[in-house]
Amino acid sequence: MIRRVLTPTVRTRLRKIVQRRLRRYGYSLVPASARGAGAPTWDVWTWIRETSNVRTIVDIGANTGSYVEYLNGFFKPAAIHAFEPQAACQPKLAALRPSIPRLTIHQLALADEAGQATFFENEYGPASSLLHVSELSKQAFPETERETATTVRVARLDDVLDAASLERDVLIKIDVQGVEDRVIRGGRAVFSAAKIVLIEMSFTPMYESQPLFEEVHTLLEECGLRLAGFKNQIDSVETGQPLFAHCFYRRPDTPPSNGR
């Protein structure tokens, strides 16, 4: 009956809307198994846990801590560093400390230089950024239309964390809304120590003057990381155009013979 009422276009639109909401918590929609086959048993996080020994988690763009809580429960690391500049997010992050005593909260935005910078707090909190939201983003996600400028502290990741002292394996989750290049350039040592990186990368500008997939991909390769797959991809509900994806990068177990 539902299939008769909902056209394929409407079903697709609803699926994309739900997908956008789920992505904040590390989940994604997958096609259902064939009838009688049971629920899917695989998950990319399971593969990472079985092929890595994650002892340190660095969450860059932690927002209110949903991913911090999820990754802590999944990997049970020795240390978690959460970076989030927004003052409004700090109470919820701080509320995690009693249940995650290994959590260190850094009220900072990360970039390639230290100091202060203008930060655009979006009415839809997870879309907040050091960059303005693009017109394309406002069209695709109307909830991101309103933003307010404020000033935040900015630091280089390598100045905050000593890569040599981080307990391996290191997992970095980076969701910084368009300034991925700045974060990596200011944290080359830490990224070069990471085993796994989960990063949101855009195929078309969702923020003004942001780097696209190819540039960020090159920076991660320079840190010795290799593209390992996609957790999910977000497309335009209206046109189907790929907008951005959550990508996994992984350090090869055996370094290439050419030293790259």
Beta strands, then each sheet from edge to edge (+ up, - down):
strand 1: 56-60
strand 2: 79-83
strand 3: 103-106
strand 4: 109-110
strand 5: 115-122
strand 6: 147-155
strand 7: 170-174
strand 8: 196-202
strand 9: 226-235
strand 10: 242-250
sheet 1: 3+ 2+ 1+ 7+ 8+ 10- 9+
sheet 2: 4+ 6+ 5-
end
